[in-house]
Amino acid sequence: MKKLIAALGVATALTLAPQIAAAQDFPAQPITIVVPFAAGGPTDTVTRLVAQAMSQDLGQQVVVENVGGAGGTLGAARVAQAEANGYTLLLHHIGMATTATLYRELPYNAIEDFEHVGLVTEVPMVMVGRPDLEANSMEEVVAYVRENGEDVMYANAGIGAASHLCGLLFMDAVDTQMTTIPYQGTGPALTDLMGGQVDLMCDQTTNTTNQIRDGSIKGFAVTVPERLDALPDIATAAESGLDGFEVTIWHGVYAPKGTPEDVVARLSQSLQVALQDETVIERFADLGTAPSSQEDATPEALKAKLEAEINLWRPIIEAAGVYAN
């Protein structure tokens, strides 16, 4: 029996040895962060800033790869199925939580099929309108929507996009349905909004701040409790009488399930360092957001956030009755 136990101990040690060595040597090669959306979008912008700062900390290049399609589920699935060695990561937004309900069939489970590295940022949303819209305040927008109902054209970047989710929450808050116009991405939706083909849109400040500043679109309200330094003249939804209309598009970093604990810890540590980088802080501020705190850039905080958001959005999506498949 003692010989058997000893043999099992040796076998276990031999099995774990490569994992321990890999963790101690990590990273020994470039790391890829998959962005499950097209290049140039807000999640891509956030990822590239973080990737550059993590590269400096890790001493290896962190490469960004865009794998768009199916509301971010294609990129997420690719990472879920990747080798669990820390060299293929995912940076996803709130869609990691909402697709659990929006897609009734998914090739992965957001909780069970990933290691959770940490939160990156929570980007505020802002309700915006075409430049010649009659309304000039959020109060007037609400009145306009309630008066015109489904004659109001609301643009979004596709089912599951941040703009789609914000629109669902807004229609729930004002108890009025608009006609939603889904686009293949934020760019074409904003282009039509600026051109007056659609009336309203709600999207991340990372997408809309510059257009509001230059007058290409009108800004009406931000979806966070306090006004933003980047858009000080834009009221909050609560100031405009819409209590409860609060939503941020949070981003997190994930690794495939089974990634060694020490590797996940090193990645989380590097993420925390990156989020304290002065360039990251400054660029995030220009986009109307801020890096997550060190306490939030942890596996525990991201997993808790993901679980809470799945439970928050499930009844809202089910009440809307709009599914991706």
N, C-alpha and C positions, 0 to 999 in steps of 0.2 A: 504493500500500500504506500509506504514512504517513497519507494522508487517511482510509483505512478504519480504521486503528488509532485515529486521533484521533476519528473518528465513534463507534467502539465505546466509547471512553473516555468521551465525552460522554454516550452513551446509558446507560452503566453508572452514571455519576454522577447522572444524572437519575432513574434507577431507585432508587438508594440514598438519594437526598436526602430523600424523605418519611420513610424509616425512621430516618435520623439525626436529623431534626428531631423526630420523634415521641419518640425516646429522650431527646433533650435536654429536651423539654417535659414529659416524663412525671413524674407523672400530671397530666393536664389535666381530668380528670373523675372521678367516683366509680368505685371498683373493686368488683367483686362476687366474693366467695369462695363457691363452691358447696360445701355440705356434703352428701355423698351419703346422708345419713341424716335421720331425723325430728328436729324441734326438741326440745330438752330432754335429748337423749342426751349421752354423754360427749364425742364428737367435736364436737358442736354447742357444748357448754360451752367446750371448749378453743378452738374457732375464734372465738367471740364475744369472749373475753378478748384473743386475739391481734389480732383485727380492730380492736378499739378502740384498742389501743396503736399499731398500724400507721397508723391514721387520724391520730393526733397527729403521727407522724413524717412522713408523706407530705403532710400538708396537704390531703388529700381524704378524704371519707368512704369507709370500706371496709364494704360492705354484705354481710351473710350471707344466703344464699339456700339453703333446704333443698330438695334434689331427691332424695328417697328412692326406694327400690325396687330389687329384683333384687340384693340384697347390696352395694349401693353402685355397681353398674355403670352404672346409668342416669345418675347425676350425673357419673361419670367420663367417660362417653361424651359427655355434653353439653359438657364442657369440652374434650375432645379435638377436637370439631368446631367449637368457637368460633373467632372471629377471633383471630389470633395477634398481639394488640397489648398484652397485659399487663393488660387490664381485666376479664378473666374468668379466675379462678383456681380451683383445686381444693384443698381440705384433706381428705386421706383418711388412713385408718389402715393397719394391717398388711394389710387386705383388698386393697390395691393389689397386693400380692405374691401373696396366696393365691388370688385370683380367676383368676390366670393358669392355675391347675390346676383349681380348682373348676368353672370354666366352660370347657367344651371349645369353645365358640363365643363370642367376644367381638368387639365392633365396634371395638376399639382394642388397641394393644399398649402395655403400661405403660412399657416402656423406650423404644420408638421413636416413640411418638406424643405425647410430652410433653417439655417442658423441666422440669428438676428444680431447684426453687428452694432448698429446704433442709429439714432435720429440725426439728420443733417440740418434741416431748417423747416420752419413752418411759414409758408408764403401766404400773405393776405390776398384776398380777392377784392375786386372792385367792380361795381355795377357801372357799365358804360353804355353810351348810346351814340347813334349817328350824329354827325355834327349839326344837322339842321332839325333835330328833334325838338318839338315844341317845349318839352319839359326842361327845366333848368335846375331842379333839385330832386332829391329822392322822394320827397313828399309828392311832388308833381308827377314823378314817374309812377308811383303807386296809383295815383288817381287816374293817370292815363291808361295804365294796364287794366284797372278795374272797369273803366268806361268802355274800352275797346276789346278786351278779352282776346279771343282767338284771331282777331285782326292784327294783333301785335306780332311781328315777326322776331322771334328770339333765336339768335345764332349760337351754335356751339361747335366744338371741334370734333364731335363724334360721340357715340354712346360710350360712357365711362370716362370721358375727358373731364377735366376740372370744371370747364365751363358748363358741361351737361349737368354735373352734380350740383353746382351752384344754382343753376336754373331750376332744378327740382326743388331745392330748398326755398328759393324765392317764391315760386308758385304756391308752395305749401304755406308760406308765411302770409301771403296776400290772399290766399284762398281763391285764386283765379288762374285759369289755364290760358297760356299763350300758344301760338303755333311755333313749334320748335323746328329749326332748320339745321340739320346736322351737316357738317363739312368734313372733308378729309384733312383735318389739321387746323391749328389755330391761325396760321398765316392767311389762308383763303377766307376764313370767317371774318377776321379783322379787316381784310381788304374790302369785303362787301359791306361791312359796317361803316368803314370810312367813306365808301362810295354811296351810301344811302340805300343800298338794296335791302338791308334788314334794319330793324329798329334798335334792338338791345342785345347786350351780351354781358356776361359776368365772367371775368377771367382773372388770372393771377397778375399781381402787380409787375412781375418779371416780364410780362407780355405787353402791358398797357401803359406803364408809367410815362415812357417817352412820348407816346401818341397823345396822352392827355395833356402833357406839358406843351406840345407844339400845336394843340388845337385840332388835331386830326379827328379826335373823337371827344365826346363829353364824358366827364367823370361825375358820378352822382353820390356814391357812398362806398366806404370800405367796410369789410365784413369782420372787423376786429374791434375790441372794446375801446381802443384809443386811436386818435388820428396818427397818421404816419408822417415822419419827418420828410420823407420823399414827396409826399402829397399833402402838405399842411392845410390846404384850402378845401380838401374833400372831407365832408362830414362822415361820421360813422353811421352805420345803419341804425344803431340805438338812438343816436342824436336825432335821426330822421323819423323816429317813431316806430321802427321795426325791431322791437325787442326779440331776441332769440334768433335773429338772422345773422348768425356768426359761423364762419367756416374758414379754415385755413387749409392750404394744400401742403401737407407735411411730406417730407422725403426721408427715406431710410435706406441703409445699406444692408444687403443680405448676402449670405454665402450658401452653397449647397449643404443640405443636411449631412452630417457626418464629418464636416470639416473639423480638424483637431482643435480642441479647446484652446490650446496655447496659440494657435494661429488666429483664431477668432479674437482672442484677447489682444494680440499684437495689432490686428487690423483695427480694432476698436480704439486702441491707444493712438494709432496713427491718425485715425479720423478725428480724435479729440485735438491732437496737435494741429492738424490742418484747419480745423474750425477756429483756432486761435491765431491763425496767420493774418497779418495786417492786410494783405492784399485781398484775401477772402472776405474779411470783415468789411472793407471799403467797397468792394464790388457788390457784395450782398446788399449793403446799404443803398447803393445806387439803384438797385432793383426793388427797393422797398421792403427788404426782409433782413433777417439777422441770423447768424449761425446758432444752432442749438447749443445749450449749455453742456459742460462736461458731464453733468449728471444725466442728461438726456441722450448723449452720444454713447450709450451703453447698450449691450444686448438686452438687459432686463427692461430698460425703459422703452425700447422699440417694440419688444414683444407685447408689453402691456398696452402700448398705444394701439398696436395693430388689433389686438383682441377687442379693445374698447370701441374702436372705429367700425369693426365688422358689426358689432351689436347695435351701434348708433345708426348706421346707414341701412341695415337690412329692412326695417319697417318702412322707411321712406321710399326705398326702391320698390318694395313689394306693393305699397299703396299706389305708386305711379303705374305699375303694371307694365313697365317697359324693360324688356330683357334683350341681351345681345344674341342669345341663341335659345 
